[in-house]
């Protein structure tokens, strides 16, 4: 899966859509889950506050993140985003982290 590039200070207009797979290609239905959270780290490995809304398209294995009104991107470098699928009984299944690049916008 490929994301970005994004730019320092950018608030993306399009919802971030991550497809969960079982083997890198086969879509995993998310019917067993009740929700998800998103964890994002900056180029220094520090967690970025993710205040946007997270929804699931369960039959199609998609985790969707609606960006908040403020940017997550304070510095140039490689960020990572990782969904965690949540469910009954304390289920908190991590998915594969997805790296993406943040660049400086042109002057």
Secondary structure, 3 states (H helix, E strand, C coil): CCCCCEECCCCCCCCEEEECECCCCCECCCCCCCEEEEEEECCCCCEECCCCEEEEEHHHCEEEEECCCCCCCCCCEEEEEEEEEEEHHHEEEECCCEEEEEECCCC
